[in-house]
Amino acid sequence: MRIDLMAGATNPATNSATRAAMRPAHHLPPVILVFDSGLGGLTVLEQVRRARPDAAYVYAADDAAFPYGRLSEPQLVARVLTVMERLIALHSPDLVVIACNTASTVVLPALRQRFVTPFVGVVPPIKPAAALTRSGLVSLLATPGTVARAYTRDLVKSYAATCTVSLVGSVNLARYAEAEMAGAKVADSDILAEIAPCFDEREDGRRTDVVCLSCTHYPLLLSRFERLAPWPVTWIDPAPAIARRVVQLMGEPADAPDAPEGLAVFTGGTGLNSALARALAGRGLAETVVEAMPLTAD
C-alpha cells in the first residue's frame, strides 16, 4: 500500500487550515513543530519559515535516539510515538513536519492514527529527479536504511522506471553534518568518499546528472558537495516541496507582526555547545532547552 507522505490530516474538523480560518485576527500565530532525529530537519525548517514567516516554530531533535537507522521498525514507531506525545502536549502545534525520511516512511501512519494534529512527511525526490534528468542516470543519496527500504524501491519503480537509478547508502554523512554544525571540521576526503559512488560515467559518454538528497542532513553539506563533485550535477533538496505542502494545508502567511523567536528542543542534549547554539540562533532558534527523554531498551 502506498503512503502519501506529503498529505495532511483528512478530517476537516481538525485540519489546520480550518482551525486557522476560525481564529480571530488577534489570535496568536500558528505553531509549527519541525521534528527530526537530529539537526537535519533544520534544512526543512529554513524553507518552511520562508513560506510561513508569520508562524511560531518549535524545532525538536530526538538526539537521544540518533541515528534512527539503528532502531528496528517496531522500536522506531514506539519511540517516535512516545516523544511526539510529549511534544504535542507541551507545545500544542497546529501542524507537525516530520523532517526525517526514516521516520516519515515508517511512523507516519501510526502518528496519524494516534493524533488529530496534521502531519507532513518527507519523501525521497525520485519523481522530480526523473523529470529533470537528461542522461537517464540518477543517483539517490540516502542513509543505508532508506536505501534498503521497500518504499524507496517502490518509488523508483513508480516514477523512474525509464531511468537508471543508483541507490547510494552513506554510513557517515549524517554524522558529518552534525559534527560540522557543532563546530568540528570534516576533511574533504571524507566527504568525497561518501558521495563518490553517486557519480556514474558510461562508455557512451552519459554521466549522472541528478542526485537526490534523501536525508535532510545532507543539504547542510551541499556547498561541500558542489565543490567536491567530479562534475556538475543537479542536487535535489526536498525541503522546498515540503514548504509548499505546508502552505497548502495552512494557507498563505497572515499579515501579522513578526512571529516570536523559535525554540529548539533536544531529548538528549549531549552535543550542545556554544558553536551549535550560535548556529541555531542563526536559524531563528534563539532559545534551546533539553526535554530529557532517554532511549530505553525494550
C-alpha positions in Angstrom: 0.0 0.0 0.0 1.3 3.4 -0.9 1.7 6.0 1.8 1.1 9.7 0.9 3.9 11.2 3.0 3.0 14.8 2.0 -0.6 14.6 2.9 -2.2 16.2 6.0 -5.0 15.0 8.2 -8.1 14.1 6.3 -10.6 15.1 9.0 -11.7 18.6 8.0 -12.7 19.3 11.6 -9.1 19.1 12.7 -7.4 20.4 9.6 -5.0 23.3 10.4 -6.4 25.5 7.6 -9.9 25.1 9.0 -8.7 25.9 12.5 -6.7 28.9 11.2 -9.8 30.3 9.5 -11.8 30.1 12.7 -9.2 32.2 14.6 -9.9 35.8 15.4 -7.5 38.2 13.8 -5.7 39.0 17.1 -5.0 35.3 17.8 -1.5 34.1 18.5 0.4 32.9 15.4 0.1 29.3 14.4 2.6 26.9 15.8 4.6 24.6 13.5 6.7 21.8 15.0 9.5 20.5 12.9 10.8 17.1 14.1 13.9 15.1 13.3 16.3 12.7 15.0 19.0 15.3 14.9 19.9 18.5 13.1 19.0 17.6 9.5 15.5 19.0 9.8 17.0 22.4 10.1 17.2 22.4 6.3 13.4 21.9 6.2 12.8 24.4 8.9 14.6 27.1 6.8 12.3 26.6 3.8 9.1 26.3 5.9 10.0 29.6 7.7 10.4 31.3 4.4 7.0 30.1 3.3 5.2 31.0 6.6 7.3 33.7 8.3 4.3 34.6 10.5 4.3 31.2 12.4 5.9 30.4 15.7 8.4 27.5 15.4 9.5 24.7 17.6 12.3 22.6 16.3 12.6 19.2 18.1 15.6 16.9 17.7 15.3 13.5 19.2 19.1 13.3 19.6 18.8 10.8 22.5 17.9 8.3 19.9 20.1 9.5 17.0 20.6 7.9 14.5 17.2 6.3 13.9 18.7 3.8 11.4 19.9 1.7 14.3 16.4 1.1 15.6 14.2 -1.7 14.4 10.9 -0.5 12.8 8.8 -1.5 15.9 11.3 0.3 18.1 11.2 3.4 15.9 7.4 3.5 15.9 7.3 3.2 19.7 10.0 5.8 20.2 8.5 8.5 17.9 5.0 8.0 19.3 6.3 8.4 22.8 8.3 11.5 22.0 5.6 13.1 19.9 3.0 12.6 22.6 5.2 14.7 24.9 5.9 17.3 22.3 2.3 17.8 21.3 1.2 18.0 24.9 3.9 20.7 25.6 3.6 22.8 22.5 0.2 22.3 21.0 1.3 22.6 17.4 -1.1 23.4 14.6 0.9 21.2 12.3 3.9 18.9 12.6 6.6 18.4 9.9 8.4 15.0 10.2 11.6 16.2 8.6 13.2 12.8 8.5 13.0 10.2 5.7 13.2 7.2 8.1 10.5 8.4 10.5 8.3 9.5 7.6 8.3 6.2 5.8 8.0 4.1 8.9 6.0 6.1 11.5 3.6 8.5 9.7 0.7 6.0 9.5 0.9 5.4 13.3 1.2 9.1 14.0 -1.9 10.0 12.0 -3.8 7.2 13.7 -2.8 8.4 17.2 -3.1 12.2 16.9 -5.5 14.6 15.3 -2.7 17.1 14.5 -1.9 17.2 10.8 1.4 15.8 9.8 3.6 16.4 6.7 6.4 14.0 5.9 9.4 14.0 3.6 9.8 11.6 0.6 12.9 10.8 -1.5 12.6 13.2 -4.5 12.6 10.5 -7.2 9.8 11.9 -9.2 11.3 15.3 -9.9 14.7 13.7 -10.5 13.2 11.5 -13.2 11.7 14.6 -14.8 14.9 16.6 -14.7 17.5 14.1 -15.9 18.7 14.3 -19.5 21.2 11.4 -19.3 18.9 9.0 -17.6 21.4 8.4 -14.9 20.1 9.4 -11.4 21.6 8.8 -8.0 19.7 8.7 -4.7 22.0 9.6 -1.8 20.5 8.4 1.5 21.1 6.6 4.7 21.5 2.8 4.4 18.1 2.3 6.0 16.3 4.5 3.4 18.2 2.7 0.6 17.2 -0.7 1.9 13.5 0.2 2.5 10.9 -1.2 0.1 9.2 2.1 0.0 12.2 3.7 -1.7 12.4 0.9 -4.3 8.7 1.3 -5.0 9.2 5.0 -5.7 11.9 4.2 -8.2 9.6 1.6 -10.0 6.7 4.0 -10.0 8.4 7.2 -11.1 11.8 6.4 -12.6 11.3 3.2 -14.5 12.9 4.6 -17.6 16.0 5.8 -15.7 18.9 4.0 -14.2 18.8 4.9 -10.5 21.8 4.2 -8.3 20.9 3.8 -4.6 23.8 5.1 -2.6 23.7 4.4 1.2 26.0 6.7 3.1 27.0 5.5 6.6 28.7 8.7 7.7 27.3 11.8 6.1 24.6 12.5 8.7 27.2 12.3 11.4 29.5 14.6 9.5 26.7 17.2 9.1 26.0 17.0 12.8 29.7 17.5 13.6 30.1 20.5 11.3 27.1 22.1 12.9 28.7 21.7 16.3 31.9 23.4 15.0 34.1 20.4 14.2 35.9 20.1 10.9 35.4 17.2 8.5 38.0 16.6 5.8 37.2 17.0 2.2 38.5 13.5 1.5 36.0 12.0 4.0 33.0 13.7 2.3 34.2 12.9 -1.2 34.5 9.2 -0.2 30.8 9.3 0.7 29.5 11.0 -2.4 31.8 9.4 -5.0 29.6 6.4 -5.7 26.8 8.8 -6.9 28.8 9.6 -10.0 28.4 7.1 -12.8 30.0 7.6 -16.2 29.2 5.3 -19.1 31.2 4.3 -22.2 28.6 6.1 -24.4 29.5 9.4 -22.7 26.5 9.6 -20.4 27.1 10.7 -16.9 25.0 11.1 -13.7 23.3 14.5 -13.9 20.9 14.4 -11.0 21.4 13.5 -7.4 18.5 13.2 -4.9 19.4 14.3 -1.4 17.3 11.8 0.5 18.3 12.6 4.0 17.5 16.0 5.5 21.0 16.2 6.9 22.7 16.3 3.5 21.7 19.8 2.4 23.7 21.1 5.4 26.8 19.9 3.4 25.5 21.0 0.0 28.2 23.6 -0.6 30.8 21.0 0.1 29.2 18.5 -2.3 29.1 21.1 -5.1 32.8 21.9 -4.6 34.0 18.3 -4.4 31.8 16.8 -7.1 33.8 15.4 -10.1 31.4 17.2 -12.5 28.4 19.5 -12.1 25.0 17.8 -11.3 21.6 19.0 -10.2 21.2 18.3 -6.5 17.5 18.0 -5.4 16.6 19.0 -1.9 13.0 18.0 -1.0 12.6 20.8 1.6 11.0 23.4 -0.8 8.3 20.9 -1.7 7.6 20.3 2.0 7.3 24.1 2.5 4.8 24.3 -0.4 2.8 21.5 1.2 2.7 23.3 4.5 1.2 26.4 2.8 -1.4 24.2 1.0 -2.5 22.9 4.4 -2.3 26.0 6.5 -2.9 28.8 3.9 -0.8 31.8 2.9 1.0 33.8 5.6 -1.1 36.3 7.5 -0.4 40.0 7.7 0.8 40.0 11.3 3.6 41.3 13.4 6.8 39.3 13.3 6.5 35.9 14.9 8.4 35.2 18.1 11.9 33.7 18.0 11.8 29.9 17.7 12.6 27.3 20.3 14.9 24.3 19.9 14.1 21.2 22.0 16.5 18.3 22.4 15.8 15.0 24.0 19.4 14.4 25.0 21.4 17.5 24.6 24.9 15.8 24.9 26.1 17.6 21.7 25.0 21.1 22.7 27.9 23.6 22.8 28.4 27.3 22.1 29.0 26.7 18.3 25.8 24.8 17.9 23.9 27.4 19.9 25.1 30.1 17.6 24.2 28.1 14.6 20.7 27.5 15.9 20.3 31.2 16.8 21.2 32.0 13.2 18.3 29.9 12.1 15.8 31.8 14.3 16.0 29.4 17.2 17.0 31.8 20.0 16.2 29.5 22.9 17.4 26.0 23.4 16.0 23.5 26.0 16.6 19.9 26.9 13.4 17.9 27.5 15.1 14.7 28.6 13.7 11.6 27.1 16.3 8.9 27.3 16.1 6.0 24.8 15.3 2.9 26.9 15.9 -0.7 26.0 12.8 -2.8 25.3 
